[in-house]
Amino acid sequence: MRITKSLCPECLEIIEAKIFEDALGRVKIRKVCDVHGVFEDIYWSDAELYKKFDRYWCEGSGLSEPMVSVDGNCPNNCGACPSHKTTTILANIDVTNRCNQNCPICFANASAAGYLYEPSFDQIKDMLIGLRSQKPVPCPAVQFAGGEPTVRRDIVQIVQTAHDVGFPQIQIATNGINLAKKPELSRMLYKAGLKTVYLQFDGLTEMPYQIARGYNALPLKLKAIENCRAGGLTSVALVPTIARGVNDDQIGDIVHFAADNRDT
């Protein structure tokens, strides 16, 4: 189907990879490291669905003003280099590594850093201006994450600044605690220009929260959704951490819940 570049999962060397359809109708990726051997994984579980989406494959024209000059060593360089085929589509800005949870499972490993990472408001503003200045196409979407972005007292001002510099899509990745406990926050974020709440949501029973979050967070999730609805936010994306034997049997329930609450 396609030859691409990948990484050896052992030494992180950039190696060639082949994407192909197997006899079971799955799309797989196969790569060979000279030192660590062959690696093969499922890339898409349904080859026909992959082909449907593959029709939209295209490569952009890249950046006319790359942020770094070194080419050909992605992803080991830091920044948008000449190898990038498009400008930034969705920028993810970690505004803090502080968090008001201490989850046993944490995508960002927020509590383990051992130091505070929290760029200043002016630094974040410079990032936003830089993203909107990309050519030939300005970055259209930004997500504020962390840590927990709503622990920053200036989060509404940060969202407002993203709106003011021209981002048409602004979202926050959040555990929802402050949205649940501070009903006015949803309205303030909505008025500042927030479009989407990317809400941590592990299921519709207590158990997955006890395991993934260390306590029953479901009532807070439901309250956060209720406050988003009341505050005018009409795009809440439910973001579960799926664990086998914990909540993989609730995927359908989460989808049904989303459909039943599609007004927000």
C-alpha atoms as an extended CHARMM CRD file, in Angstrom:
* protein
*
       264  EXT
         1         1  MET       CA              0.0000000000        0.0000000000        0.0000000000  PROA      1               0.0000000000
         2         2  ARG       CA              2.6740000000        2.4730000000        1.0010000000  PROA      2               0.0000000000
         3         3  ILE       CA              6.3060000000        2.7880000000        2.0490000000  PROA      3               0.0000000000
         4         4  THR       CA              6.9020000000        5.2530000000        4.8620000000  PROA      4               0.0000000000
         5         5  LYS       CA              9.2980000000        6.0650000000        7.6820000000  PROA      5               0.0000000000
         6         6  SER       CA              8.9700000000        4.8310000000       11.2410000000  PROA      6               0.0000000000
         7         7  LEU       CA             11.0440000000        4.3210000000       14.3840000000  PROA      7               0.0000000000
         8         8  CYS       CA             12.6080000000        1.2600000000       15.9120000000  PROA      8               0.0000000000
         9         9  PRO       CA             10.7870000000        0.9400000000       19.2680000000  PROA      9               0.0000000000
        10        10  GLU       CA             14.0240000000       -0.1770000000       20.9230000000  PROA      10              0.0000000000
        11        11  CYS       CA             16.6980000000        2.2820000000       19.7320000000  PROA      11              0.0000000000
        12        12  LEU       CA             14.4490000000        4.9500000000       18.1400000000  PROA      12              0.0000000000
        13        13  GLU       CA             16.4450000000        4.9140000000       14.9010000000  PROA      13              0.0000000000
        14        14  ILE       CA             14.5220000000        6.1170000000       11.8600000000  PROA      14              0.0000000000
        15        15  ILE       CA             13.8490000000        3.0820000000        9.6520000000  PROA      15              0.0000000000
        16        16  GLU       CA             11.8210000000        2.2530000000        6.5660000000  PROA      16              0.0000000000
        17        17  ALA       CA              8.3750000000        0.7320000000        7.0960000000  PROA      17              0.0000000000
        18        18  LYS       CA              5.9190000000       -0.9900000000        4.7970000000  PROA      18              0.0000000000
        19        19  ILE       CA              2.1510000000       -0.6040000000        5.1450000000  PROA      19              0.0000000000
        20        20  PHE       CA              0.2860000000       -3.5610000000        3.6440000000  PROA      20              0.0000000000
        21        21  GLU       CA             -2.9650000000       -5.5400000000        3.7470000000  PROA      21              0.0000000000
        22        22  ASP       CA             -2.7740000000       -9.0240000000        5.2560000000  PROA      22              0.0000000000
        23        23  ALA       CA             -4.8240000000      -12.1470000000        4.4830000000  PROA      23              0.0000000000
        24        24  LEU       CA             -7.3370000000      -11.3070000000        7.2290000000  PROA      24              0.0000000000
        25        25  GLY       CA             -8.2800000000       -7.9630000000        5.6960000000  PROA      25              0.0000000000
        26        26  ARG       CA             -6.2690000000       -5.8910000000        8.1600000000  PROA      26              0.0000000000
        27        27  VAL       CA             -3.7450000000       -3.1790000000        7.4160000000  PROA      27              0.0000000000
        28        28  LYS       CA             -0.3840000000       -3.8380000000        9.0690000000  PROA      28              0.0000000000
        29        29  ILE       CA              2.8970000000       -1.9990000000        9.3690000000  PROA      29              0.0000000000
        30        30  ARG       CA              6.1570000000       -3.9200000000        9.1180000000  PROA      30              0.0000000000
        31        31  LYS       CA              9.6110000000       -2.5290000000        9.8190000000  PROA      31              0.0000000000
        32        32  VAL       CA             13.0820000000       -3.9800000000       10.1530000000  PROA      32              0.0000000000
        33        33  CYS       CA             15.8550000000       -2.6030000000       12.3530000000  PROA      33              0.0000000000
        34        34  ASP       CA             19.3760000000       -3.7870000000       11.5210000000  PROA      34              0.0000000000
        35        35  VAL       CA             20.0850000000       -4.1760000000       15.2300000000  PROA      35              0.0000000000
        36        36  HSD       CA             16.7820000000       -5.2020000000       16.8240000000  PROA      36              0.0000000000
        37        37  GLY       CA             15.0710000000       -7.1400000000       14.0670000000  PROA      37              0.0000000000
        38        38  VAL       CA             11.5370000000       -7.2300000000       12.6740000000  PROA      38              0.0000000000
        39        39  PHE       CA              8.5120000000       -5.4750000000       14.1610000000  PROA      39              0.0000000000
        40        40  GLU       CA              4.9840000000       -5.9390000000       12.8400000000  PROA      40              0.0000000000
        41        41  ASP       CA              1.7920000000       -4.3850000000       14.2040000000  PROA      41              0.0000000000
        42        42  ILE       CA             -1.8150000000       -3.7920000000       13.2090000000  PROA      42              0.0000000000
        43        43  TYR       CA             -2.1050000000       -0.3400000000       11.6340000000  PROA      43              0.0000000000
        44        44  TRP       CA             -5.8530000000       -0.4250000000       10.8840000000  PROA      44              0.0000000000
        45        45  SER       CA             -8.0920000000       -3.3530000000       11.8190000000  PROA      45              0.0000000000
        46        46  ASP       CA            -10.2610000000       -2.9310000000        8.6880000000  PROA      46              0.0000000000
        47        47  ALA       CA             -8.5340000000       -2.5960000000        5.3120000000  PROA      47              0.0000000000
        48        48  GLU       CA            -11.7030000000       -1.4980000000        3.5070000000  PROA      48              0.0000000000
        49        49  LEU       CA            -12.2430000000        1.3430000000        5.9530000000  PROA      49              0.0000000000
        50        50  TYR       CA             -8.5810000000        2.2960000000        5.5800000000  PROA      50              0.0000000000
        51        51  LYS       CA             -8.9750000000        2.4690000000        1.8030000000  PROA      51              0.0000000000
        52        52  LYS       CA            -12.0460000000        4.6680000000        2.2210000000  PROA      52              0.0000000000
        53        53  PHE       CA            -10.0860000000        7.1820000000        4.2660000000  PROA      53              0.0000000000
        54        54  ASP       CA             -6.9580000000        6.7970000000        2.1460000000  PROA      54              0.0000000000
        55        55  ARG       CA             -8.7760000000        8.4650000000       -0.7490000000  PROA      55              0.0000000000
        56        56  TYR       CA             -8.2730000000       11.7420000000        1.0880000000  PROA      56              0.0000000000
        57        57  TRP       CA             -4.5000000000       11.2680000000        1.4450000000  PROA      57              0.0000000000
        58        58  CYS       CA             -2.5390000000       14.2450000000        0.2270000000  PROA      58              0.0000000000
        59        59  GLU       CA              0.7090000000       16.0160000000        0.9400000000  PROA      59              0.0000000000
        60        60  GLY       CA              0.7210000000       19.7400000000        1.4600000000  PROA      60              0.0000000000
        61        61  SER       CA              3.2280000000       22.2620000000        0.2370000000  PROA      61              0.0000000000
        62        62  GLY       CA              5.0230000000       22.5270000000        3.5760000000  PROA      62              0.0000000000
        63        63  LEU       CA              6.0910000000       25.6800000000        5.3710000000  PROA      63              0.0000000000
        64        64  SER       CA              7.4820000000       28.6310000000        3.4880000000  PROA      64              0.0000000000
        65        65  GLU       CA              9.2320000000       29.8270000000        6.6670000000  PROA      65              0.0000000000
        66        66  PRO       CA             10.2530000000       26.7520000000        8.7580000000  PROA      66              0.0000000000
        67        67  MET       CA             11.0160000000       27.3520000000       12.4260000000  PROA      67              0.0000000000
        68        68  VAL       CA             14.2060000000       25.2600000000       12.2490000000  PROA      68              0.0000000000
        69        69  SER       CA             16.5390000000       24.8650000000        9.2910000000  PROA      69              0.0000000000
        70        70  VAL       CA             17.7890000000       21.2900000000        9.7650000000  PROA      70              0.0000000000
        71        71  ASP       CA             16.0470000000       18.9220000000        7.3640000000  PROA      71              0.0000000000
        72        72  GLY       CA             15.5740000000       15.1740000000        7.1410000000  PROA      72              0.0000000000
        73        73  ASN       CA             15.8670000000       14.1620000000       10.7970000000  PROA      73              0.0000000000
        74        74  CYS       CA             12.2450000000       14.1430000000       11.9710000000  PROA      74              0.0000000000
        75        75  PRO       CA             11.1230000000       13.4750000000       14.6370000000  PROA      75              0.0000000000
        76        76  ASN       CA             14.4130000000       14.0940000000       16.4410000000  PROA      76              0.0000000000
        77        77  ASN       CA             14.4950000000       17.8220000000       15.7780000000  PROA      77              0.0000000000
        78        78  CYS       CA             12.3900000000       20.2300000000       17.7820000000  PROA      78              0.0000000000
        79        79  GLY       CA             10.1160000000       22.4760000000       15.7830000000  PROA      79              0.0000000000
        80        80  ALA       CA              8.4560000000       22.6770000000       12.3880000000  PROA      80              0.0000000000
        81        81  CYS       CA             11.3070000000       21.8680000000        9.9800000000  PROA      81              0.0000000000
        82        82  PRO       CA             11.4880000000       21.8350000000        6.1500000000  PROA      82              0.0000000000
        83        83  SER       CA             10.4850000000       18.1450000000        6.1520000000  PROA      83              0.0000000000
        84        84  HSD       CA              6.9950000000       18.9830000000        7.3800000000  PROA      84              0.0000000000
        85        85  LYS       CA              4.4620000000       18.5580000000        4.5890000000  PROA      85              0.0000000000
        86        86  THR       CA              1.9320000000       21.0040000000        6.0300000000  PROA      86              0.0000000000
        87        87  THR       CA              1.7460000000       23.8760000000        8.4200000000  PROA      87              0.0000000000
        88        88  THR       CA              0.4580000000       23.0400000000       11.9090000000  PROA      88              0.0000000000
        89        89  ILE       CA             -3.1090000000       21.7100000000       11.8140000000  PROA      89              0.0000000000
        90        90  LEU       CA             -3.8090000000       21.4210000000       15.5580000000  PROA      90              0.0000000000
        91        91  ALA       CA             -1.3560000000       22.9120000000       18.0300000000  PROA      91              0.0000000000
        92        92  ASN       CA             -1.2920000000       21.4370000000       21.5250000000  PROA      92              0.0000000000
        93        93  ILE       CA              0.0040000000       23.8770000000       24.1360000000  PROA      93              0.0000000000
        94        94  ASP       CA              0.6690000000       22.5860000000       27.6430000000  PROA      94              0.0000000000
        95        95  VAL       CA             -0.0540000000       25.6180000000       29.7810000000  PROA      95              0.0000000000
        96        96  THR       CA              0.9860000000       23.9200000000       33.0430000000  PROA      96              0.0000000000
        97        97  ASN       CA              1.9940000000       20.5790000000       34.4900000000  PROA      97              0.0000000000
        98        98  ARG       CA              0.0330000000       21.2510000000       37.6720000000  PROA      98              0.0000000000
        99        99  CYS       CA             -3.0750000000       19.1370000000       38.1500000000  PROA      99              0.0000000000
       100       100  ASN       CA             -5.9320000000       18.8640000000       40.6420000000  PROA      100             0.0000000000
       101       101  GLN       CA             -5.9980000000       15.0770000000       40.2870000000  PROA      101             0.0000000000
       102       102  ASN       CA             -3.3890000000       12.4140000000       40.9710000000  PROA      102             0.0000000000
       103       103  CYS       CA             -4.4530000000        9.7020000000       38.5580000000  PROA      103             0.0000000000
       104       104  PRO       CA             -2.8810000000        6.2300000000       38.6730000000  PROA      104             0.0000000000
       105       105  ILE       CA             -3.1230000000        6.4270000000       34.8590000000  PROA      105             0.0000000000
       106       106  CYS       CA             -1.8900000000        9.7350000000       33.4160000000  PROA      106             0.0000000000
       107       107  PHE       CA             -1.2300000000       10.3810000000       29.7300000000  PROA      107             0.0000000000
       108       108  ALA       CA              0.9340000000       13.4070000000       30.5430000000  PROA      108             0.0000000000
       109       109  ASN       CA              2.6010000000       11.8670000000       33.6320000000  PROA      109             0.0000000000
       110       110  ALA       CA              1.7860000000       15.2210000000       35.1900000000  PROA      110             0.0000000000
       111       111  SER       CA              2.6840000000       14.5400000000       38.8210000000  PROA      111             0.0000000000
       112       112  ALA       CA              6.0300000000       12.8450000000       38.1020000000  PROA      112             0.0000000000
       113       113  ALA       CA              8.0090000000       15.7220000000       36.5950000000  PROA      113             0.0000000000
       114       114  GLY       CA              9.4780000000       16.9250000000       39.8780000000  PROA      114             0.0000000000
       115       115  TYR       CA              9.4280000000       20.5490000000       38.7240000000  PROA      115             0.0000000000
       116       116  LEU       CA              6.9050000000       23.1800000000       37.6980000000  PROA      116             0.0000000000
       117       117  TYR       CA              6.4040000000       23.7790000000       33.9970000000  PROA      117             0.0000000000
       118       118  GLU       CA              4.1630000000       26.7610000000       33.4220000000  PROA      118             0.0000000000
       119       119  PRO       CA              4.9210000000       29.2010000000       30.5960000000  PROA      119             0.0000000000
       120       120  SER       CA              4.0130000000       32.7990000000       31.2890000000  PROA      120             0.0000000000
       121       121  PHE       CA              1.0200000000       34.4520000000       29.6840000000  PROA      121             0.0000000000
       122       122  ASP       CA              3.3360000000       36.4350000000       27.4020000000  PROA      122             0.0000000000
       123       123  GLN       CA              5.1540000000       33.2690000000       26.3350000000  PROA      123             0.0000000000
       124       124  ILE       CA              1.8540000000       31.6120000000       25.4570000000  PROA      124             0.0000000000
       125       125  LYS       CA              0.7570000000       34.7100000000       23.5550000000  PROA      125             0.0000000000
       126       126  ASP       CA              3.9880000000       34.5660000000       21.5290000000  PROA      126             0.0000000000
       127       127  MET       CA              3.3130000000       30.8900000000       20.7430000000  PROA      127             0.0000000000
       128       128  LEU       CA             -0.1890000000       31.7370000000       19.5450000000  PROA      128             0.0000000000
       129       129  ILE       CA              1.0210000000       34.6010000000       17.3600000000  PROA      129             0.0000000000
       130       130  GLY       CA              3.7420000000       32.3760000000       15.9110000000  PROA      130             0.0000000000
       131       131  LEU       CA              1.2320000000       29.6710000000       15.0320000000  PROA      131             0.0000000000
       132       132  ARG       CA             -1.1180000000       32.1270000000       13.3530000000  PROA      132             0.0000000000
       133       133  SER       CA              1.8450000000       33.5840000000       11.4410000000  PROA      133             0.0000000000
       134       134  GLN       CA              2.7410000000       30.2910000000        9.7540000000  PROA      134             0.0000000000
       135       135  LYS       CA              2.7830000000       30.4700000000        5.9600000000  PROA      135             0.0000000000
       136       136  PRO       CA              1.2720000000       29.6310000000        3.5460000000  PROA      136             0.0000000000
       137       137  VAL       CA             -1.5720000000       28.5520000000        5.8830000000  PROA      137             0.0000000000
       138       138  PRO       CA             -1.9870000000       29.8290000000        9.4630000000  PROA      138             0.0000000000
       139       139  CYS       CA             -2.6120000000       27.2170000000       12.1450000000  PROA      139             0.0000000000
       140       140  PRO       CA             -6.4210000000       26.9680000000       12.4410000000  PROA      140             0.0000000000
       141       141  ALA       CA             -6.8040000000       25.1430000000       15.7670000000  PROA      141             0.0000000000
       142       142  VAL       CA             -5.2510000000       25.1610000000       19.2160000000  PROA      142             0.0000000000
       143       143  GLN       CA             -5.8020000000       22.9730000000       22.2620000000  PROA      143             0.0000000000
       144       144  PHE       CA             -4.7530000000       24.0180000000       25.7440000000  PROA      144             0.0000000000
       145       145  ALA       CA             -3.6910000000       21.0720000000       27.8700000000  PROA      145             0.0000000000
       146       146  GLY       CA             -1.4510000000       20.1890000000       30.7900000000  PROA      146             0.0000000000
       147       147  GLY       CA             -1.5650000000       19.0690000000       33.5410000000  PROA      147             0.0000000000
       148       148  GLU       CA             -4.9700000000       20.5560000000       34.0660000000  PROA      148             0.0000000000
       149       149  PRO       CA             -5.2750000000       23.8660000000       32.1810000000  PROA      149             0.0000000000
       150       150  THR       CA             -8.1740000000       25.1930000000       34.2540000000  PROA      150             0.0000000000
       151       151  VAL       CA             -5.9920000000       25.4320000000       37.3800000000  PROA      151             0.0000000000
       152       152  ARG       CA             -4.4320000000       28.5270000000       35.8110000000  PROA      152             0.0000000000
       153       153  ARG       CA             -6.1680000000       31.6720000000       36.9850000000  PROA      153             0.0000000000
       154       154  ASP       CA             -5.5970000000       33.2980000000       33.5990000000  PROA      154             0.0000000000
       155       155  ILE       CA             -7.0260000000       30.4570000000       31.4950000000  PROA      155             0.0000000000
       156       156  VAL       CA             -9.9710000000       32.5870000000       30.3520000000  PROA      156             0.0000000000
       157       157  GLN       CA             -7.5600000000       35.3460000000       29.3030000000  PROA      157             0.0000000000
       158       158  ILE       CA             -5.4620000000       32.7760000000       27.4180000000  PROA      158             0.0000000000
       159       159  VAL       CA             -8.5420000000       31.5510000000       25.5330000000  PROA      159             0.0000000000
       160       160  GLN       CA             -9.5380000000       35.1390000000       24.7940000000  PROA      160             0.0000000000
       161       161  THR       CA             -6.0800000000       35.8350000000       23.3870000000  PROA      161             0.0000000000
       162       162  ALA       CA             -6.2920000000       32.7860000000       21.1120000000  PROA      162             0.0000000000
       163       163  HSD       CA             -9.6040000000       34.1370000000       19.8380000000  PROA      163             0.0000000000
       164       164  ASP       CA             -8.2080000000       37.6390000000       19.3850000000  PROA      164             0.0000000000
       165       165  VAL       CA             -5.2590000000       36.4900000000       17.2630000000  PROA      165             0.0000000000
       166       166  GLY       CA             -7.6330000000       34.6550000000       14.9550000000  PROA      166             0.0000000000
       167       167  PHE       CA             -7.9490000000       30.9790000000       15.9000000000  PROA      167             0.0000000000
       168       168  PRO       CA            -11.2930000000       29.6980000000       14.5790000000  PROA      168             0.0000000000
       169       169  GLN       CA            -11.0750000000       26.5130000000       16.6960000000  PROA      169             0.0000000000
       170       170  ILE       CA            -10.0680000000       26.6770000000       20.3600000000  PROA      170             0.0000000000
       171       171  GLN       CA            -10.3730000000       23.7600000000       22.7570000000  PROA      171             0.0000000000
       172       172  ILE       CA             -9.3550000000       22.7020000000       26.2520000000  PROA      172             0.0000000000
       173       173  ALA       CA             -8.3700000000       19.2020000000       27.3870000000  PROA      173             0.0000000000
       174       174  THR       CA             -9.7150000000       18.9330000000       30.9260000000  PROA      174             0.0000000000
       175       175  ASN       CA            -10.7200000000       16.5230000000       33.6570000000  PROA      175             0.0000000000
       176       176  GLY       CA            -13.7940000000       18.6910000000       34.2230000000  PROA      176             0.0000000000
       177       177  ILE       CA            -13.3850000000       19.2230000000       37.9610000000  PROA      177             0.0000000000
       178       178  ASN       CA            -13.3480000000       23.0190000000       37.8120000000  PROA      178             0.0000000000
       179       179  LEU       CA            -16.0670000000       23.0550000000       35.1610000000  PROA      179             0.0000000000
       180       180  ALA       CA            -18.2050000000       21.0410000000       37.5860000000  PROA      180             0.0000000000
       181       181  LYS       CA            -17.3940000000       23.0470000000       40.7050000000  PROA      181             0.0000000000
       182       182  LYS       CA            -17.4430000000       26.5210000000       39.1230000000  PROA      182             0.0000000000
       183       183  PRO       CA            -20.6250000000       26.8940000000       37.0480000000  PROA      183             0.0000000000
       184       184  GLU       CA            -19.6040000000       30.3550000000       35.8690000000  PROA      184             0.0000000000
       185       185  LEU       CA            -16.3730000000       29.0600000000       34.2950000000  PROA      185             0.0000000000
       186       186  SER       CA            -18.1370000000       27.4560000000       31.3280000000  PROA      186             0.0000000000
       187       187  ARG       CA            -19.9120000000       30.7100000000       30.4980000000  PROA      187             0.0000000000
       188       188  MET       CA            -16.6960000000       32.7200000000       30.8390000000  PROA      188             0.0000000000
       189       189  LEU       CA            -14.7760000000       30.3440000000       28.5670000000  PROA      189             0.0000000000
       190       190  TYR       CA            -17.5970000000       30.3570000000       26.0290000000  PROA      190             0.0000000000
       191       191  LYS       CA            -17.6740000000       34.1600000000       25.9320000000  PROA      191             0.0000000000
       192       192  ALA       CA            -13.8700000000       34.2130000000       25.5650000000  PROA      192             0.0000000000
       193       193  GLY       CA            -14.0890000000       32.0770000000       22.4300000000  PROA      193             0.0000000000
       194       194  LEU       CA            -13.7830000000       28.4470000000       23.5570000000  PROA      194             0.0000000000
       195       195  LYS       CA            -15.3300000000       26.0790000000       21.0260000000  PROA      195             0.0000000000
       196       196  THR       CA            -14.6930000000       22.5550000000       22.3570000000  PROA      196             0.0000000000
       197       197  VAL       CA            -14.2400000000       20.8760000000       25.7320000000  PROA      197             0.0000000000
       198       198  TYR       CA            -12.0900000000       17.7360000000       25.3720000000  PROA      198             0.0000000000
       199       199  LEU       CA            -13.4260000000       16.0180000000       28.4910000000  PROA      199             0.0000000000
       200       200  GLN       CA            -11.8280000000       13.0710000000       30.2540000000  PROA      200             0.0000000000
       201       201  PHE       CA            -14.7020000000       10.5620000000       30.4560000000  PROA      201             0.0000000000
       202       202  ASP       CA            -13.9730000000        6.9250000000       31.2900000000  PROA      202             0.0000000000
       203       203  GLY       CA            -17.4570000000        5.4290000000       31.4300000000  PROA      203             0.0000000000
       204       204  LEU       CA            -20.8820000000        5.4710000000       33.0040000000  PROA      204             0.0000000000
       205       205  THR       CA            -20.1990000000        3.4720000000       36.1670000000  PROA      205             0.0000000000
       206       206  GLU       CA            -18.0020000000        4.0490000000       39.1900000000  PROA      206             0.0000000000
       207       207  MET       CA            -15.4260000000        1.2860000000       38.6140000000  PROA      207             0.0000000000
       208       208  PRO       CA            -13.3430000000        2.7230000000       35.7440000000  PROA      208             0.0000000000
       209       209  TYR       CA            -12.9260000000        5.9850000000       37.6260000000  PROA      209             0.0000000000
       210       210  GLN       CA            -11.8220000000        4.2300000000       40.8030000000  PROA      210             0.0000000000
       211       211  ILE       CA             -9.1410000000        2.4060000000       38.8130000000  PROA      211             0.0000000000
       212       212  ALA       CA             -8.0200000000        5.1670000000       36.4290000000  PROA      212             0.0000000000
       213       213  ARG       CA             -8.5580000000        8.2230000000       38.6520000000  PROA      213             0.0000000000
       214       214  GLY       CA             -8.4310000000        6.8510000000       42.1860000000  PROA      214             0.0000000000
       215       215  TYR       CA            -11.9770000000        7.9570000000       43.0970000000  PROA      215             0.0000000000
       216       216  ASN       CA            -15.5110000000        8.0130000000       41.6970000000  PROA      216             0.0000000000
       217       217  ALA       CA            -15.3260000000       10.9960000000       39.3490000000  PROA      217             0.0000000000
       218       218  LEU       CA            -18.5300000000       10.2020000000       37.4300000000  PROA      218             0.0000000000
       219       219  PRO       CA            -20.7580000000       12.7020000000       39.3000000000  PROA      219             0.0000000000
       220       220  LEU       CA            -18.2530000000       15.4710000000       38.5180000000  PROA      220             0.0000000000
       221       221  LYS       CA            -18.1940000000       14.4950000000       34.8330000000  PROA      221             0.0000000000
       222       222  LEU       CA            -21.9720000000       14.6650000000       34.5980000000  PROA      222             0.0000000000
       223       223  LYS       CA            -22.0380000000       18.0050000000       36.4200000000  PROA      223             0.0000000000
       224       224  ALA       CA            -19.3370000000       19.3950000000       34.1160000000  PROA      224             0.0000000000
       225       225  ILE       CA            -21.4070000000       18.4340000000       31.0680000000  PROA      225             0.0000000000
       226       226  GLU       CA            -24.4930000000       20.0170000000       32.6230000000  PROA      226             0.0000000000
       227       227  ASN       CA            -22.5860000000       23.2510000000       33.2920000000  PROA      227             0.0000000000
       228       228  CYS       CA            -21.1590000000       23.3000000000       29.7590000000  PROA      228             0.0000000000
       229       229  ARG       CA            -24.6800000000       23.0130000000       28.3910000000  PROA      229             0.0000000000
       230       230  ALA       CA            -25.9060000000       25.8360000000       30.6180000000  PROA      230             0.0000000000
       231       231  GLY       CA            -22.8820000000       27.9690000000       29.7470000000  PROA      231             0.0000000000
       232       232  GLY       CA            -23.4550000000       27.8100000000       25.9940000000  PROA      232             0.0000000000
       233       233  LEU       CA            -20.7210000000       25.3080000000       25.0960000000  PROA      233             0.0000000000
       234       234  THR       CA            -22.1820000000       23.0190000000       22.4410000000  PROA      234             0.0000000000
       235       235  SER       CA            -19.1560000000       20.8260000000       21.6680000000  PROA      235             0.0000000000
       236       236  VAL       CA            -18.0460000000       18.4490000000       24.4220000000  PROA      236             0.0000000000
       237       237  ALA       CA            -15.8480000000       15.5710000000       23.2130000000  PROA      237             0.0000000000
       238       238  LEU       CA            -15.8360000000       12.5500000000       25.5210000000  PROA      238             0.0000000000
       239       239  VAL       CA            -12.3020000000       11.1710000000       25.9040000000  PROA      239             0.0000000000
       240       240  PRO       CA            -12.0570000000        7.7750000000       27.6240000000  PROA      240             0.0000000000
       241       241  THR       CA             -8.9590000000        5.9000000000       28.6810000000  PROA      241             0.0000000000
       242       242  ILE       CA             -9.9080000000        2.3650000000       27.6310000000  PROA      242             0.0000000000
       243       243  ALA       CA             -8.4260000000       -0.5030000000       29.6510000000  PROA      243             0.0000000000
       244       244  ARG       CA             -9.1220000000       -4.1540000000       28.9320000000  PROA      244             0.0000000000
       245       245  GLY       CA            -11.3160000000       -5.6790000000       31.6000000000  PROA      245             0.0000000000
       246       246  VAL       CA            -12.0090000000       -2.2880000000       33.1580000000  PROA      246             0.0000000000
       247       247  ASN       CA            -14.2010000000       -0.3200000000       30.7700000000  PROA      247             0.0000000000
       248       248  ASP       CA            -13.7930000000       -1.8300000000       27.3130000000  PROA      248             0.0000000000
       249       249  ASP       CA            -17.3430000000       -3.1530000000       27.7310000000  PROA      249             0.0000000000
       250       250  GLN       CA            -18.6020000000        0.4410000000       28.0940000000  PROA      250             0.0000000000
       251       251  ILE       CA            -17.4680000000        1.8000000000       24.7230000000  PROA      251             0.0000000000
       252       252  GLY       CA            -20.9530000000        1.3580000000       23.2750000000  PROA      252             0.0000000000
       253       253  ASP       CA            -22.5400000000        2.9560000000       26.3360000000  PROA      253             0.0000000000
       254       254  ILE       CA            -20.2480000000        5.9740000000       25.9850000000  PROA      254             0.0000000000
       255       255  VAL       CA            -21.2210000000        6.3580000000       22.3190000000  PROA      255             0.0000000000
       256       256  HSD       CA            -24.9280000000        6.1050000000       23.1980000000  PROA      256             0.0000000000
       257       257  PHE       CA            -24.4800000000        8.6420000000       25.9950000000  PROA      257             0.0000000000
       258       258  ALA       CA            -22.7910000000       11.0140000000       23.5510000000  PROA      258             0.0000000000
       259       259  ALA       CA            -25.6550000000       10.5870000000       21.0790000000  PROA      259             0.0000000000
       260       260  ASP       CA            -28.2210000000       11.2520000000       23.7920000000  PROA      260             0.0000000000
       261       261  ASN       CA            -26.3700000000       14.4520000000       24.7430000000  PROA      261             0.0000000000
       262       262  ARG       CA            -25.4430000000       15.6570000000       21.2640000000  PROA      262             0.0000000000
       263       263  ASP       CA            -26.7630000000       19.1320000000       22.0170000000  PROA      263             0.0000000000
       264       264  THR       CA            -23.5530000000       19.7620000000       23.9490000000  PROA      264             0.0000000000
